[in-house]
Amino acid sequence: MKLRITEELWKEGNMYVSYCPEMDVASCGEDINQAKKNLLETILINIEDTKKMGTFEQFIDECGLEETNIDILSVRKELIGFTPIEVAVY
């Protein structure tokens, strides 16, 4: 089974943050690759823990994932774009 989820990458100071909004988990690293690798490890630990506790199906449902293809769970919504905007406040 595969999960198709979202990864957001941010730069905060000298660190890079990788965040998965569906699972509400984040990790960081000194470079982008390390942040991505650490997030994947965090996600896998969460999955292993929920399987051990018998709450994996509930966890997947709470993350908003559903089966879209055989052996692929995807989010119910699809990210189309992510663009910073400026709004003037008076």
Secondary structure, 3 states (H helix, E strand, C coil): CEEECCCEEEEECCEEEEEECCCCEEEEECCHHHHHHHHHHHHHHHHHHHHHHCCHHHHHHHCCEEEEECCEEEECCCCCCCCCCCCCCC
